Amino acid sequence: MKKYIVREAVKIPDGIDLTLNQNVVSVKGQLGTLNRSFTNAPVDIRREGDDVLIESFWPNKKRLAMVGTIRSHIQNMMTGVTQGYTYKLKIVYAHFPMSAKTTADEVIVENFGGERKSRTVKIPGTVKVSVVGDDILVKGIDREEVGQVAANIQTLTHIRNKDPRVFLDGIYIYEKGEGI
């Protein structure tokens, strides 16, 4: 039997101010503010008391999946403005001692594989990156931005055309979590 309505609810915790304006969600918490537009999604988003309801009428497979996806995005926004997200990366080298440093808007990796030229990655405005010994800490309130910066740093030192069992040099993500 086909469902005629699919409804998911997200509980708004204390200390969070959530506003809706035509499927544009704005979440404000102690760490900052996040905005996200769901105007192109084929769902209805509304607030009832301390809950946000995401619903779709006569859903097909795509709309059914979209309801759960939007629910997860809103939960991630709430977690981000209350706790934040942290990714930890490890600098690993066996052949050439590589180093990393940060400036205001980029991460610079020097001496990777003995190269003279430095490799750089841009950092978006809300993400903070710090280098502590052989660890790189990527912190922020937007889960997607933090994950993308960590992935860009790891991809920066990807080795091609060599045996990965022998040449292990690079920067690798080893821990993901909540909390700044």
VMD Tcl script that draws the C-alpha trace (Angstrom):
set ca {
  {0.00 0.00 0.00}
  {1.37 3.37 -1.00}
  {1.70 6.06 1.64}
  {-0.01 9.34 0.92}
  {2.07 11.36 3.38}
  {5.53 11.00 4.87}
  {6.34 13.11 7.91}
  {9.57 13.40 9.93}
  {10.00 15.55 13.02}
  {13.12 17.17 14.48}
  {13.07 18.28 18.12}
  {14.57 21.74 18.69}
  {16.80 21.63 21.80}
  {17.03 24.45 24.33}
  {19.43 27.26 23.47}
  {18.77 27.13 19.73}
  {16.83 29.74 17.80}
  {15.43 28.26 14.58}
  {13.59 30.36 12.03}
  {11.87 29.30 8.80}
  {11.14 31.52 5.83}
  {9.76 29.69 2.78}
  {11.93 26.56 3.18}
  {15.02 28.58 4.15}
  {16.20 27.35 7.56}
  {18.27 29.57 9.84}
  {19.72 28.05 13.03}
  {21.36 30.24 15.67}
  {23.24 28.85 18.67}
  {26.06 29.64 21.04}
  {28.80 29.01 18.43}
  {27.25 30.93 15.52}
  {24.57 30.95 12.86}
  {23.98 28.62 9.91}
  {21.60 29.23 7.00}
  {20.47 26.73 4.40}
  {17.98 26.92 1.58}
  {15.75 23.93 0.81}
  {13.61 25.80 -1.72}
  {14.37 23.35 -4.54}
  {13.40 20.30 -2.47}
  {9.94 18.83 -3.17}
  {8.94 18.89 0.53}
  {7.16 21.17 2.98}
  {9.01 22.38 6.09}
  {7.10 23.97 8.95}
  {7.47 24.57 12.65}
  {5.02 23.38 15.29}
  {6.04 24.38 18.80}
  {9.42 22.82 19.62}
  {9.41 20.62 16.51}
  {10.30 21.12 12.87}
  {8.15 18.99 10.58}
  {9.37 17.88 7.16}
  {6.63 16.30 5.08}
  {5.83 15.23 1.56}
  {2.46 14.29 0.10}
  {2.13 11.29 -2.25}
  {5.89 10.67 -2.20}
  {7.78 8.66 -4.75}
  {11.19 7.18 -3.98}
  {13.04 10.45 -4.51}
  {10.73 12.51 -2.28}
  {10.80 9.84 0.41}
  {14.60 9.97 0.48}
  {14.58 13.79 0.42}
  {12.53 13.96 3.63}
  {15.15 11.97 5.55}
  {18.01 13.89 3.99}
  {16.60 17.27 4.97}
  {15.92 15.99 8.50}
  {19.59 14.98 8.78}
  {20.79 18.34 7.43}
  {18.73 20.22 10.02}
  {20.01 17.97 12.84}
  {23.60 18.54 11.65}
  {23.02 22.31 11.66}
  {21.76 22.15 15.26}
  {24.72 20.05 16.36}
  {27.11 22.42 14.60}
  {25.87 25.58 16.33}
  {25.91 23.91 19.77}
  {28.96 21.59 19.71}
  {30.77 22.10 16.39}
  {32.76 19.55 14.39}
  {36.42 18.52 14.48}
  {38.45 16.45 12.02}
  {41.96 15.29 12.92}
  {44.57 14.56 10.27}
  {48.00 12.99 10.72}
  {51.13 13.97 8.78}
  {52.91 10.74 7.83}
  {56.30 10.51 6.11}
  {59.06 7.93 5.77}
  {61.25 9.31 3.00}
  {61.24 13.11 3.10}
  {60.33 15.09 6.24}
  {57.28 17.09 5.22}
  {55.86 19.99 7.19}
  {52.59 21.90 7.21}
  {51.74 25.40 8.29}
  {48.70 27.63 8.12}
  {48.14 31.23 7.15}
  {44.94 33.24 7.46}
  {43.21 31.57 4.51}
  {45.27 28.56 3.39}
  {47.20 25.46 4.46}
  {50.72 25.12 3.06}
  {52.48 21.73 2.81}
  {56.23 21.95 2.25}
  {58.78 19.34 1.14}
  {56.21 16.70 0.18}
  {58.13 13.95 -1.59}
  {61.17 16.20 -1.72}
  {59.43 18.74 -3.93}
  {60.72 22.30 -3.87}
  {57.36 23.81 -4.65}
  {54.86 24.08 -1.79}
  {51.32 22.72 -2.11}
  {48.44 24.85 -0.86}
  {44.75 24.48 -0.03}
  {42.29 27.36 0.45}
  {40.26 27.53 3.68}
  {36.70 28.94 3.70}
  {35.96 31.75 6.16}
  {34.21 29.83 8.95}
  {36.65 26.90 9.24}
  {39.66 27.08 11.58}
  {42.76 24.98 10.84}
  {45.68 24.54 13.22}
  {48.87 22.48 13.09}
  {50.00 20.85 16.34}
  {53.13 18.74 15.86}
  {52.27 16.02 13.34}
  {48.52 16.64 13.65}
  {46.30 19.01 11.71}
  {43.04 20.01 13.41}
  {40.14 21.24 11.25}
  {37.31 22.81 13.29}
  {34.08 24.59 12.46}
  {30.32 24.69 12.82}
  {29.34 23.63 9.28}
  {29.83 19.88 8.90}
  {30.07 20.00 5.11}
  {32.72 22.75 5.06}
  {34.84 21.04 7.74}
  {34.67 17.71 5.92}
  {35.48 19.30 2.55}
  {38.54 21.13 3.90}
  {39.83 17.92 5.52}
  {39.26 15.99 2.28}
  {41.05 18.69 0.26}
  {44.07 18.51 2.58}
  {44.18 14.72 2.29}
  {43.80 14.86 -1.51}
  {46.58 17.43 -1.71}
  {49.14 14.78 -0.77}
  {47.74 11.87 -2.79}
  {50.56 9.92 -4.47}
  {50.03 8.67 -8.02}
  {51.98 6.19 -10.13}
  {53.80 4.64 -7.15}
  {53.11 1.59 -5.01}
  {50.95 2.80 -2.08}
  {52.25 -0.04 0.13}
  {55.77 1.37 -0.10}
  {55.19 5.12 -0.42}
  {52.96 5.88 2.57}
  {53.86 9.57 2.74}
  {50.86 11.89 2.98}
  {48.30 13.47 5.25}
  {45.45 11.22 6.35}
  {42.17 11.72 8.23}
  {42.20 9.53 11.33}
  {39.39 10.89 13.50}
  {36.07 12.70 12.99}
  {33.86 13.94 15.75}
  {31.64 16.48 17.37}
  {32.92 19.18 19.68}
  {35.37 21.98 19.15}
}
mol new
graphics top color blue
foreach p $ca { graphics top sphere $p radius 0.5 }
foreach p [lrange $ca 0 end-1] q [lrange $ca 1 end] { graphics top cylinder $p $q radius 0.2 }
display resetview
